[in-house]
Amino acid sequence: MNLINKYKAYFFLVLIFGSITFADNQIEGRWHLVGYEENIMYEFQNNLRYSIYSIDGIFGDIDEAGATPSPYYILDDIITIDLHFGNIVNYQMFFYCNYNIVEFIDIDSNILHSTMFKEDFNFNNNDCYANIENCYDLSSIDFGLCDMFLGSGWNGNECENFSGCGWVVEDIDYSDLFFESIDECQANCNQLNCQDGFVEINGLCFSEIDISIIQKMIDNSYESGIDLDCNGSPYCGSPNPYFDSEEFWGYLMYDDITYQFLGNNNGIVEPLELGIQKWEDGRLTDLDCGAYIYCQLSGPIPFEINYLTELKRFRVEGNYFDGYVPYTICDLEINYNDYIDFDLSYNRLCAPFPSCIDIDNNFWGQFDDECSDIGDINYDYSINILDIITMINYI
């Protein structure tokens, strides 16, 4: 099956059965074409692209669209549009500015075909698009086999360092598309590509849910009011105030690249400053807050701990967590029998413990002197029938 027939088959299946992908949801709506903002608008709806024309910048609805709408199909981030009479085009879509701007890159030539922005978005007066032209995909440019460092640039997915024989290739000067460092490249490029449900921090995309769970651990620690008899020590507190210091030695690993997000000395421990963390594709996979790291967390373990669906390592031994371990912790995809990956020992946690926790291993233990007065299992600040129901879930 040749390419045209292949996509005709796709169009047939889409029109008959329907198909919705993440990119489908983002492209649907009304878009201005940059350079022709006052004359043409495209509306993407139900796998059909309508062309709406105007002579005064005022656009009607699709009932006033000219010509026959063009069917389109999206596979991942590639949009294929049938312009009729055997003309089928394929573009890779790059969304920016919270999906208000989209660039269409011809997948054969790797050249920008067109740029569109959503109706009611102020394209000419916004901060987020100012640096996008510098985030050009340089991965297909042959700069030669020399070792000269050219700079840090965007490869279509992430920032990397480029080397070569020079910045001019086939009479085109690419020097303005490079940054002086990986950090500068990430600050300008990575933040433009965060999907819904992810937030940009320090030029990287992080799951809003995962960040919120870490934040809750921090909030619970501040709210616990625990007295650690610090006597003014800069390394003592709950959570450990040293993590907010520029001198903190910890690090964060993101997609196998190690970053040192030093504290900002604002007096508050923030989520990415807590302990040692590992993230993959914007999701938290490892949180090390145990021995020799001294996060000094306190208060209850968040009931929503199971929202960390990609967590594979949770080391919090030797902290000051108290109360009951939420049974939701057993929903994690963790090897609970390997203390290298999972360790809650030597906190102030109280029995009964969820069934996934092995309390018979040689490393288990809790400072549970104050557990006899505990009864509020679901942390609603009252002891009632709901605590009994919650208790049953542990059995």
C-alpha positions as CSV (number, residue, x, y, z in Angstrom):
1,M,0.0,0.0,0.0
2,N,1.6,3.3,-1.0
3,L,1.6,6.4,1.2
4,I,-1.5,8.0,-0.4
5,N,-3.6,4.9,-0.2
6,K,-2.4,4.3,3.3
7,Y,-3.7,7.6,4.5
8,K,-6.8,7.3,2.5
9,A,-7.5,4.2,4.4
10,Y,-6.8,6.1,7.7
11,F,-9.3,8.8,6.6
12,F,-11.9,6.2,5.9
13,L,-11.5,4.5,9.3
14,V,-11.5,7.8,11.1
15,L,-14.6,9.1,9.3
16,I,-16.4,5.8,9.9
17,F,-15.3,4.9,13.4
18,G,-13.9,8.1,14.7
19,S,-10.6,8.7,16.5
20,I,-9.5,11.0,19.3
21,T,-5.9,11.5,20.4
22,F,-4.3,14.1,22.6
23,A,-3.3,16.2,19.6
24,D,-6.8,16.0,18.2
25,N,-8.1,17.7,21.3
26,Q,-5.5,20.4,21.1
27,I,-6.0,21.2,17.4
28,E,-9.7,21.4,17.5
29,G,-11.0,25.0,17.4
30,R,-10.5,28.2,15.3
31,W,-7.0,29.3,14.3
32,H,-5.6,32.4,12.6
33,L,-2.9,31.9,10.0
34,V,0.2,34.0,10.8
35,G,0.8,36.5,8.0
36,Y,-2.9,36.3,6.9
37,E,-4.6,37.0,10.2
38,E,-7.2,39.3,8.7
39,N,-8.0,37.2,5.7
40,I,-8.2,33.5,6.6
41,M,-9.1,31.4,9.6
42,Y,-9.0,27.6,9.8
43,E,-11.5,25.7,12.0
44,F,-10.7,22.1,12.9
45,Q,-13.7,20.1,13.9
46,N,-14.5,16.4,13.9
47,N,-11.6,15.5,11.6
48,L,-12.6,18.2,9.1
49,R,-10.6,21.4,8.5
50,Y,-12.8,24.3,7.3
51,S,-11.4,27.5,5.6
52,I,-13.2,30.7,6.5
53,Y,-12.3,33.9,4.6
54,S,-12.7,37.6,5.4
55,I,-11.8,40.9,3.9
56,D,-12.2,42.9,7.1
57,G,-10.8,40.6,9.8
58,I,-14.3,39.5,10.9
59,F,-14.9,35.8,10.5
60,G,-18.2,34.0,10.5
61,D,-18.8,30.4,11.5
62,I,-18.3,27.2,9.5
63,D,-21.6,27.7,7.7
64,E,-19.9,30.5,5.9
65,A,-16.7,28.5,5.1
66,G,-15.6,28.5,1.5
67,A,-14.8,25.4,-0.5
68,T,-15.2,21.8,0.6
69,P,-13.7,21.1,4.1
70,S,-10.5,19.0,4.1
71,P,-10.5,15.7,6.1
72,Y,-7.6,15.3,8.4
73,Y,-6.2,12.5,10.5
74,I,-3.8,12.7,13.5
75,L,-1.3,10.0,14.5
76,D,0.7,11.0,17.6
77,D,1.9,14.5,16.6
78,I,1.6,14.1,12.8
79,I,-1.4,15.6,11.1
80,T,-2.3,14.4,7.6
81,I,-4.6,16.6,5.6
82,D,-6.4,15.6,2.4
83,L,-6.5,18.7,0.2
84,H,-8.5,16.7,-2.4
85,F,-7.6,15.6,-5.9
86,G,-4.9,13.3,-4.6
87,N,-3.0,16.1,-2.7
88,I,-2.2,14.8,0.8
89,V,0.2,16.7,3.1
90,N,1.8,15.6,6.3
91,Y,3.1,18.0,9.0
92,Q,4.5,17.5,12.5
93,M,2.8,19.8,15.0
94,F,4.6,21.7,17.7
95,F,2.4,23.4,20.3
96,Y,3.5,26.4,22.3
97,C,2.1,28.9,24.8
98,N,-0.3,26.5,26.6
99,Y,-1.4,25.1,23.2
100,N,-2.4,28.6,21.8
101,I,0.2,28.5,19.1
102,V,1.0,25.6,16.7
103,E,3.8,25.3,14.1
104,F,3.4,22.9,11.2
105,I,6.8,21.3,10.1
106,D,6.8,19.5,6.7
107,I,8.0,16.0,7.6
108,D,9.8,15.5,4.3
109,S,11.8,18.7,4.2
110,N,11.9,19.5,8.0
111,I,11.0,23.1,7.1
112,L,8.4,25.3,8.8
113,H,5.4,25.4,6.6
114,S,3.1,27.7,8.6
115,T,2.2,29.0,12.1
116,M,-1.2,29.4,13.5
117,F,-2.6,30.9,16.7
118,K,-6.0,30.3,18.4
119,E,-8.8,32.8,18.1
120,D,-8.7,35.4,20.9
121,F,-5.0,34.7,21.6
122,N,-2.8,37.8,21.5
123,F,-0.1,36.6,19.2
124,N,1.7,39.9,18.8
125,N,1.9,40.7,22.4
126,N,2.9,37.7,24.5
127,D,6.0,36.7,26.4
128,C,5.9,32.9,25.9
129,Y,6.6,32.9,22.1
130,A,9.4,35.4,22.1
131,N,12.1,32.8,22.2
132,I,10.5,30.0,20.1
133,E,12.3,31.0,17.0
134,N,15.6,30.1,18.8
135,C,14.2,26.6,19.6
136,Y,14.7,25.3,16.1
137,D,15.2,21.6,15.6
138,L,18.9,21.4,14.8
139,S,19.2,17.6,14.8
140,S,19.0,17.2,11.0
141,I,21.6,19.9,10.2
142,D,25.1,18.5,9.3
143,F,27.6,20.8,10.9
144,G,30.5,18.5,10.0
145,L,32.7,16.0,11.9
146,C,34.8,18.6,13.7
147,D,35.1,18.8,17.5
148,M,34.5,22.5,17.8
149,F,31.8,23.3,20.3
150,L,29.0,25.2,18.6
151,G,26.7,25.7,21.6
152,S,23.6,24.2,23.2
153,G,20.6,23.8,21.0
154,W,17.2,22.1,20.6
155,N,17.1,18.6,18.9
156,G,13.3,18.5,18.6
157,N,12.8,16.8,22.0
158,E,15.3,18.2,24.4
159,C,18.4,20.4,24.7
160,E,21.8,19.0,23.9
161,N,25.4,20.3,23.1
162,F,26.3,20.5,19.5
163,S,29.8,20.3,17.9
164,G,30.9,20.7,14.3
165,C,33.1,22.6,11.9
166,G,31.1,25.9,11.9
167,W,27.8,27.5,12.2
168,V,27.3,28.2,8.5
169,V,25.9,25.3,6.4
170,E,25.0,25.7,2.8
171,D,25.2,29.5,3.1
172,I,22.8,29.5,6.1
173,D,24.1,30.9,9.3
174,Y,22.6,29.0,12.3
175,S,24.7,30.7,15.0
176,D,21.7,32.7,16.4
177,L,19.9,29.4,17.1
178,F,22.4,28.3,19.7
179,F,22.5,29.0,23.4
180,E,25.5,29.4,25.6
181,S,24.5,26.5,28.0
182,I,22.1,23.7,28.4
183,D,20.5,25.6,31.3
184,E,19.8,28.6,29.0
185,C,18.4,26.3,26.3
186,Q,16.1,24.5,28.7
187,A,14.9,27.8,30.2
188,N,13.8,29.0,26.7
189,C,12.7,25.8,25.0
190,N,11.6,23.0,27.4
191,Q,9.0,25.3,29.1
192,L,7.2,25.7,25.9
193,N,6.2,22.1,25.5
194,C,4.6,21.0,28.8
195,Q,1.4,19.1,28.3
196,D,-1.8,19.6,30.3
197,G,-1.4,18.3,33.8
198,F,2.3,19.2,33.8
199,V,4.0,22.4,35.1
200,E,7.2,24.0,34.0
201,I,9.9,24.4,36.7
202,N,13.4,25.3,35.9
203,G,12.9,24.6,32.3
204,L,11.6,21.0,32.8
205,C,8.0,19.6,32.9
206,F,6.7,18.0,36.1
207,S,3.5,16.3,36.8
208,E,1.2,18.7,38.8
209,I,-0.2,15.7,40.8
210,D,3.3,14.4,41.8
211,I,4.4,17.9,42.8
212,S,1.3,18.3,44.9
213,I,1.9,15.1,46.8
214,I,5.5,16.2,47.7
215,Q,4.1,19.6,48.6
216,K,1.6,17.9,51.0
217,M,4.4,16.0,52.7
218,I,6.2,19.4,53.2
219,D,3.0,21.1,54.4
220,N,2.2,18.3,56.8
221,S,5.7,18.7,58.3
222,Y,5.4,22.4,58.8
223,E,1.9,22.0,60.3
224,S,2.9,19.2,62.7
225,G,4.6,21.6,65.1
226,I,7.1,19.0,66.1
227,D,9.8,20.1,68.5
228,L,13.2,18.7,67.4
229,D,15.1,20.8,70.0
230,C,17.1,22.5,67.2
231,N,18.6,25.3,69.3
232,G,19.0,27.4,66.2
233,S,20.8,24.8,64.1
234,P,20.5,25.5,60.3
235,Y,20.3,21.8,59.7
236,C,17.4,21.1,62.1
237,G,13.7,21.5,61.4
238,S,10.8,19.7,59.8
239,P,11.3,19.7,56.9
240,N,15.1,20.2,57.0
241,P,15.7,23.9,56.3
242,Y,19.1,23.0,54.8
243,F,17.4,21.9,51.6
244,D,16.5,25.5,51.0
245,S,20.2,26.5,51.2
246,E,22.4,27.1,48.2
247,E,25.0,24.8,50.0
248,F,22.7,21.7,49.8
249,W,24.6,18.9,48.1
250,G,21.5,17.0,46.8
251,Y,20.5,16.6,43.3
252,L,17.6,15.7,41.0
253,M,17.7,13.3,38.1
254,Y,15.4,13.9,35.1
255,D,15.4,11.5,32.2
256,D,18.9,10.2,33.2
257,I,20.4,13.7,33.3
258,T,21.5,15.0,36.7
259,Y,20.6,18.5,37.8
260,Q,21.6,20.4,40.9
261,F,18.6,22.6,41.7
262,L,20.2,24.4,44.6
263,G,18.0,26.0,47.2
264,N,16.9,29.6,46.7
265,N,17.2,30.7,50.3
266,N,13.6,31.9,50.4
267,G,13.0,30.3,53.8
268,I,10.7,27.6,52.6
269,V,11.5,24.1,51.4
270,E,9.9,23.6,48.0
271,P,9.0,20.3,46.3
272,L,12.1,20.0,44.1
273,E,14.4,20.9,47.0
274,L,13.3,17.9,49.1
275,G,15.8,15.1,49.3
276,I,17.1,13.3,46.2
277,Q,14.6,12.7,43.5
278,K,14.4,10.9,40.1
279,W,11.9,11.8,37.4
280,E,11.1,10.1,34.1
281,D,8.9,11.7,31.5
282,G,7.8,14.3,34.1
283,R,6.7,11.7,36.6
284,L,8.3,11.0,40.0
285,T,9.9,7.5,40.1
286,D,12.2,7.8,43.1
287,L,12.1,9.7,46.4
288,D,15.0,9.3,48.8
289,C,14.5,11.0,52.1
290,G,15.9,8.3,54.4
291,A,19.1,7.7,56.2
292,Y,22.0,10.1,55.5
293,I,19.7,12.5,53.7
294,Y,17.8,13.7,56.7
295,C,14.6,15.2,55.2
296,Q,13.2,15.2,58.8
297,L,9.6,14.9,57.5
298,S,6.8,14.7,60.1
299,G,3.0,14.6,60.4
300,P,1.0,12.0,58.5
301,I,2.0,10.3,55.2
302,P,-0.5,11.8,52.7
303,F,-3.5,9.6,52.1
304,E,-3.2,10.4,48.4
305,I,0.2,8.7,48.2
306,N,-1.2,6.3,45.6
307,Y,-1.5,9.2,43.2
308,L,2.3,8.7,42.6
309,T,1.5,6.0,40.1
310,E,5.0,5.8,38.7
311,L,6.8,5.7,42.0
312,K,9.2,2.8,42.2
313,R,11.4,3.8,45.2
314,F,10.2,5.4,48.4
315,R,12.9,5.6,51.1
316,V,11.7,7.6,54.2
317,E,13.3,5.7,57.0
318,G,14.5,7.6,60.0
319,N,12.0,10.5,59.6
320,Y,9.3,11.6,62.0
321,F,6.1,10.5,60.2
322,D,3.4,9.7,62.7
323,G,-0.1,8.3,62.9
324,Y,-1.2,5.4,60.7
325,V,0.2,4.4,57.3
326,P,-2.6,5.0,54.8
327,Y,-3.7,1.7,53.2
328,T,-3.5,3.5,49.8
329,I,0.2,3.0,50.0
330,C,-0.3,-0.6,48.9
331,D,-1.6,0.7,45.5
332,L,2.0,1.7,44.5
333,E,4.0,-0.3,42.0
334,I,6.8,-0.9,44.4
335,N,8.7,-4.0,45.6
336,Y,7.6,-3.7,49.2
337,N,9.9,-6.6,50.2
338,D,13.1,-4.8,49.1
339,Y,14.2,-2.3,51.7
340,I,16.4,-0.7,49.1
341,D,13.3,0.4,47.3
342,F,10.8,0.8,50.1
343,D,11.5,1.6,53.7
344,L,9.3,3.3,56.3
345,S,11.2,2.0,59.4
346,Y,12.0,4.1,62.4
347,N,9.5,6.8,62.1
348,R,6.7,7.3,64.7
349,L,4.1,5.3,62.8
350,C,1.4,3.2,64.5
351,A,0.0,-0.3,64.1
352,P,-2.0,-1.7,62.4
353,F,0.0,-1.5,59.3
354,P,-1.3,-2.2,55.7
355,S,-0.8,-5.8,54.5
356,C,1.8,-4.9,52.0
357,I,4.3,-3.9,54.7
358,D,6.5,-6.6,56.1
359,I,6.8,-5.9,59.8
360,D,8.7,-9.1,60.4
361,N,11.9,-8.3,58.5
362,N,15.0,-7.6,60.4
363,F,15.1,-3.9,59.5
364,W,11.6,-3.0,60.8
365,G,10.9,-0.9,63.8
366,Q,9.0,2.2,64.9
367,F,9.3,4.7,67.7
368,D,5.6,4.2,68.7
369,D,5.6,5.3,72.3
370,E,2.8,7.8,71.6
371,C,0.6,5.5,69.5
372,S,-1.8,4.5,72.4
373,D,-3.6,7.7,72.1
374,I,-4.1,7.6,68.3
375,G,-7.6,6.9,66.9
376,D,-8.2,9.2,64.1
377,I,-7.3,6.8,61.3
378,N,-8.6,8.8,58.4
379,Y,-7.2,12.2,59.6
380,D,-10.5,14.1,59.7
381,Y,-9.7,15.4,63.2
382,S,-12.4,13.3,64.9
383,I,-12.7,9.7,66.1
384,N,-15.9,8.2,64.7
385,I,-17.5,5.4,62.7
386,L,-15.5,6.3,59.6
387,D,-12.3,5.5,61.5
388,I,-13.7,2.0,62.2
389,I,-14.6,1.5,58.5
390,T,-11.1,2.7,57.5
391,M,-9.6,0.3,60.0
392,I,-11.3,-2.7,58.3
393,N,-9.4,-1.8,55.1
394,Y,-6.2,-2.7,56.9
395,I,-7.3,-6.1,57.8
